[in-house]
Amino acid sequence: MTTTLTAPERAAAGERARPDGDRRLRARVVLLFGVLGAALLAFMVLSAGRGQLDIPADQVLGSFLHHFGVNLGPMPEHPQGDNTLWQVRFPRVAMAVVVGASLAAAGALMQGVFGNPLAEPSIVGVSTGAALAAAVVIVYQLTFFGTWTVAAFAFAGGLITTLLVYALSRADGRTEVVTLVLMGIAVNAVCAAGLAFMLFIADTQAREEIVFWQLGSLNGTRWQYVAVVAPFCAVGLAGAVLASRRLDVLSLGDRAARHVGINVERLRIGVIALVALLTAAGVAFAGIIAFVGLVIPHLIRMIAGPGHRVLIPASALGGAVLLLVADLCARTLMVGADLPIGMLTSLVGGPFFFWLLRRTRRQAGGWA
Amino acid sequence: MSIEVRNASVLIDGRAILDDVSLTVVPGELLVVVGPNGAGKSTLLGVISGDLVPTSGTVLLEGESIRSRKPLALARKRSVQLQEQQLAFGFRVIEVVRMGRTPWAGTAAEDRDDEAVAEAIGRVDIAPFVDRSFPTLSGGEKARTGFARATAQEAGVLLLDEPTAALDIKYQQRVLGEAVRLARAGHAVVAVLHDLTLAATHADRICVVSRGRIVAHGTPGEVLTPERLTEVYDHPVDVVVHHGVPVVIPRPGDLPDGAHAFEDKEVRV
C-alpha cells in the first residue's frame, strides 16, 4: 500500500480542509436575504403609492398601520387616498408578491426535478396548459367552486401538462435540453390551439377577458382573488421547502439519489404536483407571465449556489420583488396606460433564455 | 452485513445479460469482479445494489430479500459508486460528499456527519478542492469525490463500479488501498475493475464474469492464469509473478514494424 494514514490522521487531513466556502456562502446567503427582504418591503410601499393618484410612502405606511389599529404615521391627504390604497393598490401589490413568489419557486422546483436549469413552466408549456383550462372556465362560465373555479381548473390543467411533459421528455433518467425545448414547442402549440378555439367560441366579453389575461396582467385584482391564490402559494412553498434537501440529492441523477435513500418516484410525483399548484397560483388570475421562473432561480444560483434550501425561499422572495418592479413599470411607463406585465417579463426573459441556451450549449459541448 | 445473490438471471429482449449467477459477499473482504466489455459486470453490480430486479433468482441482504427494503433502509446498509459521476447543478465538492450522509438525517448517526465527511475527504486527498464546483473538476477528481461520497455514507456494504478507471497510478493505489482498509474494518466491498494487475494486488477474491456467467472464482493466484485469461478475453495474455503478485501483461496485437523495439529483459524480483 502506498500512503497509509491512520483514521485520526485522515480525519485531521479532512478537518484542515474544512472549507472557508461554508462561511463565505453563509455570509452571502444572509446578505442576499437581507437585500431581498428590504427590496421587497421598499417596492411594496413604493408600488402602492404610485399611480394616477400619487401617495407618498409615509402616508402609505400610515394608512397600513392605522388599519391594524396602530396610530402611527400620517393618513393619506387625498380624500380618496385611503380607499384607493385598500380597494385597488394593496390587493394588486399583494397579488404581485404572491404570483411572483409562486412562479419563481415553480421554476426552481421544476429545474430541480428535471435536473435541467432551463426547465420553466412557461417554456415547457405548463403555463399554457393551466391557461387553457382556466379559459374553459371563463368561456363556459363554470362556477363549481365559486371564485376557486378558475384556480382549481388551472391547477388541473397545469398538473396534466407537467406530467405529460415529464413523461415524454425523459430518457434514461434525465432530460436533455433539446428534448425539453422541443417538448415545450409541441405542448405550447397544442395548448395554444385549444386557447385559440376558446377565443373563437367565446362571446365578445369573454374574448376580451381571455386576451387580456393571456397577455398577463395584474389589473383589476381584488382581495377575493388574492384570498384564493395565497393558500395555493403557501402550500406550494411549504411543500417545496420540505422537499429541498431531497431535491439537492436528486441532482446526482436518479440512480445515485436512490442509492442514498431517496424514493425518487415519490419525490418526483410530489414535486410535480407542487409545480402545478404554484403555476396555477401564478396563472389563475394574472394570466401567463413568462420567464420569471427562469431568470430568478438562475440569478439566485449565481449568488448563493444551487442548494435548494436557500434557492427556493430566495427565489420566492426574488420573484416577488421582480414582479413588483415589473408591475410598477407596467403601470407607470406609459402615462394613462396599464401595459400587460407578461409582455414586459417576456421582453426581458426571452433574450435571457437565449443567452442561457447559448451558454449551456457551449458548456456541454453541444446540446447535451 | 452480507449479500447473497442466488441464481440471478437478467434477460433483456430475450438475451441473457446475466445467466444463473450465484455469489456471496461477506464482511471483511474485497471481492473484485473482472471480465471483458459487455460481460455483465455492471449488470451484476446493479443486481447486487438493488437497482435492477433480476428476471429470475433473488438477492438477499442479511438473509432478507433486497426487494422488500425501502430505499432509505437500503441506503443505510449499502453505498454505491457508479461509473459515471453525474451532477445537474454546480454544487461544491464538499456538498456532494455531504450528500452521502443523507440516509442518516434525523438519526443518532447524524452527529457523525462532519467527522464522516472529513474522514472521507482525507481518504482520497480531495481537501485541496472541496470548495470548487463539482462540474469544473477533471474526470479523476470527480471519481475521487464519488468515492468519498460513497464512503461517507458509512454503510456496511460498499459497491464500486470501476472506481479507478479515470485515476492516475497514485490514486488507483490509494482508492483500492482504502477499499481494502474498509474491508478489514468489517465492510463487505465489491469492486468492478478492468485492470487485472490492480485486481490481483488488492483483491481477496476475484470473480471472472464472461458472457453473463461466472467462469472463475477464487484468490487472485487461483483465478488469474494465462490460459483462462487468454480464453476469456479472446486475446493472448502473459502472467508474470512480481513481488509475489501476478502481473497481467497482454501481448501486443499487430503493430507496425519497430513499434516496440525493446530487448526482452529479465524482470528482477
Interface residues (C-beta under 8 A of the other chain):
Chain A: M1 T2 T3 T4 L5 A7 E9 R10 A11 A12 A13 G14 E15 R16 A17 R18 P19 D20 G21 D22 G115 N116 P117 R174 R245 R246 D248 V249 L250 S251 L252 G253 R255 A256 R258 H259 V260 G261 I262 N263 V264 R301 G305 P306 G307
Chain B: S49 D51 K70 P71 L72 A73 L74 A75 R76 R78 S79 V80 L82 Q86 L87 A88 F89 G90 F91 R92 I94 E95 V96 M99 G100 T102 P103 A105 E115 V117 A118 E119 A120 I121 G122 R123 D125 I126 A127 P128 V130 D131 Q153 K170 Q173 R174 G177 V180
